Amino acid sequence: MSRHQPQRTVLEPFPADGPRGSWPADEYATQQQAQGQPARVVMDLRTDSFLVIADSPAQG
């Protein structure tokens, strides 16, 4: 039985080198959540950035 992974959509990237104490990716994700968008923050090590993503059910 195969398992389908959800499709991930990058809503907005944020550089990881922001000022200390600044959390723009988390703030953006919170704004999206308040508007009903199931957003969360993940770290992209390859690009050294935080990505605000939304998962949608896999098609299949």
PyMOL commands that set and color helices and strands:
alter all, ss='L'
color gray80, all
select helices_A, chain A and resi 24-34
alter helices_A, ss='H'
color red, helices_A
select strands_A, chain A and resi 7-15+39-44+49-56
alter strands_A, ss='S'
color yellow, strands_A
deselect
rebuild
show_as cartoon
